[in-house]
Structures are given as structure tokens and as C-alpha cells.
Amino acid sequence: MSDADKAVPVSLVRHGRIGLLCIDHPPVNALSVATVAGLDAKVAAFEADSSLDGLLIWCAGRTFVAGGDIAQFDAPDFTAAPYNRILARIEASERLVVAVLHGTALGGGLELALACHYRVAVPGTRVGLPEIKLGLLPGSLGSQRLPRACGADLALDLMLSGRMLDAEAALAAGIVDALVPGEPLAAGLHFLEGLLEGLAPPRRLSTLSAPVAGLPPDFFARALQRATQERARYPAAAAIVQAVEAAATLPFAEGEAVEAALLAACVASPESRALRHLFFAERQAARVPGLPSGITPRALHTAGVVGAGTMGRRIAMSLADAGLPVTLVEASGAALAEGLASVRAQYEASAAAGWLQPDQVARRMGLIAGTLDYGALAGCELVIEAVVEDMALKQQVCARLGQTCKPGAIIATNTSTLDVEVLAEACGRPHDFAGLHFRNPANGGRLIEVVRGSATAPDVLMTAMHLARRLGKVAVVTGVCFGFIGNRMAEAYLRESEFLLMEGVSPARLDAVMQAYGMAMGPCRMLDLAGIDTGARIVLEYGKAGGLPPDPAYRAVVRTLFMLGRLGCKSGAGYYRYPDGEPVADPETERICAALGRAHGIARRTDMTDAEIIERLIFPLINEAAKLLEEGVACRPADIDMVWTAGYGFPDYLGGPVWQADSIGLPRVKAGLERYARLRGNPYDYWDISPLLAALAQSGQRLSDWSAPPPAAEAPADAAAPGGQAQGHAPISHAPISFPPDSRSVQSRIQSGPKPPQSVH
């Protein structure tokens, strides 16, 4: 086979009187422009060769077609029509066409299979139409053919949930016609030969009716009402209901036209554009800039966790859930017993809810061994410290781990804000050290911020990224500063939340406004759930590091609640009261906030609009994101969006803070920051505008398109490892990182762009 032939992702070869059409487009046989063009050409070749009695469509590699090329949806002239015409030709063939599925058949891949006359699958195959996760509906007649294969009810459920069916369930539902053990090509060929011997006729889903027997007369009306009310921010849900209703009530050709119109509207919607942005952001986050090629992750067979508190035990559960044996170390027997009891209670609750089987509970508990002996960590390849957020205590723990852990073991800190460089130095093995900031709950949250210190070895970073994937989480690499990406931005968000409370906005209103905006939880409810003590300790430790502004009103509310013992849900009172475990507005909190406002000279207001509340919280969040980019703490704008949508409850249909900044318009964000500087005063530089944001607002460029400039001077080739990193330790960016961040020093490093306005005092 020539190199030119190898470059074509679709081939057609003869096997006796059967044509074998193979899609070979690694890694997942996605329907790229080249794949669709190749499919078009090879289907035409089959059509032209009357000596072939049938066609088998199969895929090389580990999977059948696992979806389309998402980037194509952003093309201004995008249309599904060319692919749909190919599928129509396949279905119209007078000679048998069979698809043999393995791995996953998703999106356009399942739509290809549904256009074939028969579908068979090897055991272990999974099928689905997950387009709703991108704000879309199946656009290549999946919404029309699938209901005809398995019934409107199941088809609607699969499309609205985006979930996959395994091969056995797909067989029972009528989506596939048989399970065929063995290699896909041989198994599919054997099945097609049997059909030809038996003179089986073509079966075309487009000629069938979608089964609706047993469904109530108002089934679609009620489904549309639910989609409109419960998923109003996701217009694809209503579009899917309308498309499936068309499949059940209209001839195929008319349903096809309905689907096409609905797809066009979804593709152009801001919600789908935001969700597609996050699809690429998640994949981009896995590629770490500056990491030398050819790095091999370190072996990871056993892990240790120091601290059996809330975070420590949940990290241990996350590791055990992935099959890793975990040694859990505590300082006292009582704390260890409490931690292990909590782990068992959570697993048993999951079993009671049907999420786990009893044997899974026993197996996972068996993977977690509790001890008071640090020496038990000596054989672990990874140890994560997860003690309370106290720098002195964490330094002691890290120093002890540096002495205890075996050579080559990775030592990590779960700190949410503290200086990883200081902890790496305390460990004494900074090349083996990194931050692994799990978001709470560690065993359920999607996000891990992987904090790269200046000396973190490349293979340590690579191992951390592989671990996150093994745990089923999204990993985003961040540089070292107070709070890294997520909590650094959250600090600006929470700062303004507290000033609004002291100006007279109630916790209930503040939370309601932000939840209506789309946040998973308002700031007050979020802190109550996380623990007021956790939030207060972050502020106190930041003060010890010299990072707090000389403003006595800064985060005064959370510090006062902590001092009063109002720790949130855990103590029964925080911003809210929790008499029965549910939040109830507490007049005492409003009294505390009013008293703090008077004490700090903050005027009470009665004219606060919802729009101002949103801007006062979101604009500083965006401004801080721009500062993280110009400082080099964040590698890419999309990484920030990934952190906030995967870990901080920012609505995915808005795409993340950076994507939302561009949707709002950077000039408007800049003008808003200037307006609030005038309204609130700016003696502590809270409203100083990021030079990067100001420059992009002036030039009309998008923040989400920004990329860091190349370094001013490359290191000599003989002094650098592959990729240009001296001694193999890759910097996260080309700008120095400060801890705590100093806005004035940052501004002095940024040479381009207008200067921010002078503060209004």
C-alpha cells in the first residue's frame, strides 16, 4: 500500500462477492471532512460495482466511529446535508449493507449504523447519541431513525440524557440485530454471509413507523413542557423533543426537514457555542505546554494520604474507587476511627441508593488501611498530605514525608491556597513535589488543579495528569500563587459578595440572584456547605503570608462568623440557620452584616439592582482571570474556563468566565470596572484593571483567543532538555509568578497595552 493510500481514511476492498468498507481514522475514527469525503467515494465505488452482492462497514482500531469532528460546527457554511445524502444512499441500496460495531458507536457513528440495513455488535460495545452535551440534537437523522428502531420513549430518553447503552441493552431495544463474538471484521463478515445465503431483504428504518404504543396521548406535550421549564438554559432539550415527535407523527422526509431546521438553530445558539468551547477546553487542558516529549509517567501502584478529615478521607475514597490501595494516616486513634467510619457510611449510603453493590463496598473498604504510623507510607509511590489549611502544620508534615517516603515517590499537597514552593522546600525533594488540589467533594468533584512548582520534575507532572484521568477527573495545570486559578479568582468573587452583604443585600437575595444567573450555588450557601472555618482559615493564612490588603473590612463577614462559631452546615448556623438540615434565612446574619458595615463606614443601600449584584461579582472574576493569564499562572484562557465550570459551579452553557467575558464584551467589562471604582472608591486597588484586559478591550480582540507571547530569549540548545526546558524542568509560562500576587509588580512587567485608570479614593 502506498503512502497516499495510507493517508485516505476510508478504503474499499473485495472479499469474494462482498465489499469491505473500512474507516481507519485514529484515534476514534471521527467523521472529519476527509472521512466523509472518503466514505462518499467508497460508497459510490460500491454502487458502481454490480459484481458485489453486499457491503460490510467496519472500523479499524479500538472503536467504531465515535462521533463527528466538532470543529466543523464552527464553520460558517456548516451543514449536515452532504453526510446525510451519503446515509440516504446507503439505506436506499438494493444490496445488503451491514455495520459491525465495536468499542463505541456514538453520534454520527450510530447514525451511520442506523442507515445500514442490519447492525451487529461485538460484546462490550456501547452506543449512544450524546449530542445534547454539546447543545445539539442528532443532525444526521438520528432523531428520526432511532425512534423507529427502539421506540419514541427510549429514543427520547437516550437523546435527552446523552447516556450510552451497552450491547446487550441495545440488542434488547432493537438498536442492533445480533451480538457477534470475536474480531469485528470476521464476525461481521460471517453475519453478512449468512444473510446473503438466506436471501434476507434490506430493512430500511426510514420506511417504518416509530413505536408509540402505550404512551399517553399528551406524552410529547408533557415532555416539551418539562424540557422548556426544567432545562430552559439548554434549548437543545426542547429541540430534541420536537424532533422525536416529528419522527413519531410525520413521514420520514418531513421529519428530516424538521430535524434540519432544529439543528441549524441549535448550532447557532450561544449555549451550544459555549458547550463546544468547553469540549475543546477539556481536551486542551490535558496537553501541558512546555512539557518535553517522550516523558514516561512514574509507576503508581500504591498511595498514601495524610489526614483523615473531610478532604483526606474523600481523597482516599477517590483513589480506592480507582482501584489503588491507600494507606490513610492520622495523628490520633479517635480521628482515624472517625474518618474510617465516615468512609464506610458513605459507601454504604451509595449501596443503599443502588450506586454500589455490597461486594464493591467490601472491596473498596479493603483497599483503605488506616494507621497512626508514618512508616507505613514508606512503600507508597504517591503520598498526598491533606491536613488542615495551616502553613506551619503542612510544613511539618511535608518535612516528615520527605524523610519517610522512598526515593522516587511523589509527594503532593492538597492545599487550596498555600505556597507550594514553601511546602516543596520543606519536603526537601522539590523535584518530586507538586500540588494536587482536589475540589470538594474530592471523591465526587470533577476537578483537580495540578500545581507545578518551579522544580517539579516533568515526569511528576505527567504522572499527576495520568492519575487525574485514572480517577475520572479533569486536570488543569496551574502555576504557584495564592489560591492558584480557582481560589485566587474566588477570592475576588467572595470579597465583593461580602461588601454587598455589608451594603444591605441579604444572603438569600445574593444567592438567589447568582443562582438565577446560572451559578450552581450562591456564594453564601457555598461557604456554608464548604465550612465557614475553611473559608476563614484561607483568609487568615493569606494574612500570615502578607497578602491581605490593609483594609480592616476585607472579608470581615466570614472572619466574624468564624469567631462566633457559626461554621455553616456543620454547626447548624452560618450565613443561614439549618434547623432540619435545610437552609433558613437568619435575621441574625443580616444584623451581623449591618453592624460590620457601620463599623467599617460602609453605607447601606436600598437601590441595589440584580444587574449590579451580578456585575459586582462577575466583573472582578473576569478581571482576575486576565491577571492570571498575564502573570502566567494559567497556561491558556480555556484552562480558566475549565477550572470554573468543572470545579466552581460556573454554568457550562455560559462557557466559563473568560468565554462569558467575550460574550459580554471586554469594553463593557472595562467600563463596568471603572464605574464601580468611582462608585465604591478604590483605595486598596480592588478595581484596578488588568493591563491585558484593558489592551484587548481597546484593540477589539477576544480574551479567549489570547495566547502568551513567546519567551524573549531561548535557553542555549545544549542547556535545555527537549522542548527547551533547562534540566528538563518546564516553566509553566514566560512570566514570573509572585506569591502573594502584587498587582503593581505585574503591571510593571506588562509593556504593551494602555495603563489602567488611576484609583478613585
Secondary structure as UniProt FT lines:
FT   HELIX           3..7
FT   STRAND          10..15
FT   TURN            16..17
FT   STRAND          18..23
FT   TURN            26..29
FT   HELIX           33..48
FT   TURN            50..51
FT   STRAND          54..59
FT   TURN            61..62
FT   HELIX           70..74
FT   TURN            76..77
FT   HELIX           81..92
FT   STRAND          96..101
FT   STRAND          104..106
FT   HELIX           108..115
FT   STRAND          118..121
FT   TURN            123..124
FT   STRAND          126..128
FT   HELIX           131..134
FT   TURN            139..141
FT   HELIX           142..150
FT   HELIX           152..161
FT   STRAND          165..166
FT   HELIX           167..173
FT   STRAND          178..179
FT   HELIX           184..197
FT   TURN            198..199
FT   HELIX           205..207
FT   TURN            213..214
FT   TURN            217..218
FT   HELIX           219..230
FT   TURN            231..233
FT   HELIX           235..249
FT   HELIX           252..268
FT   HELIX           270..285
FT   TURN            289..290
FT   TURN            293..294
FT   STRAND          303..306
FT   HELIX           310..321
FT   TURN            322..323
FT   STRAND          326..329
FT   HELIX           333..352
FT   TURN            353..354
FT   HELIX           358..366
FT   STRAND          368..371
FT   HELIX           374..377
FT   TURN            378..379
FT   STRAND          382..385
FT   HELIX           391..404
FT   TURN            407..408
FT   STRAND          410..413
FT   HELIX           420..427
FT   HELIX           430..432
FT   STRAND          433..438
FT   TURN            442..444
FT   STRAND          447..451
FT   TURN            454..455
FT   HELIX           458..470
FT   TURN            471..472
FT   STRAND          474..478
FT   TURN            482..485
FT   HELIX           486..502
FT   TURN            503..504
FT   HELIX           507..517
FT   HELIX           523..530
FT   HELIX           532..544
FT   TURN            545..546
FT   TURN            552..555
FT   HELIX           556..563
FT   TURN            564..565
FT   HELIX           569..571
FT   STRAND          576..577
FT   TURN            579..580
FT   STRAND          584..585
FT   HELIX           587..599
FT   TURN            600..601
FT   HELIX           610..631
FT   HELIX           637..647
FT   HELIX           652..654
FT   HELIX           657..664
FT   HELIX           666..680
FT   TURN            683..684
FT   TURN            686..687
FT   HELIX           691..699
FT   HELIX           703..705
FT   HELIX           717..719
FT   STRAND          720..721
FT   TURN            722..724
FT   STRAND          725..726
FT   TURN            727..728
FT   HELIX           743..749
//
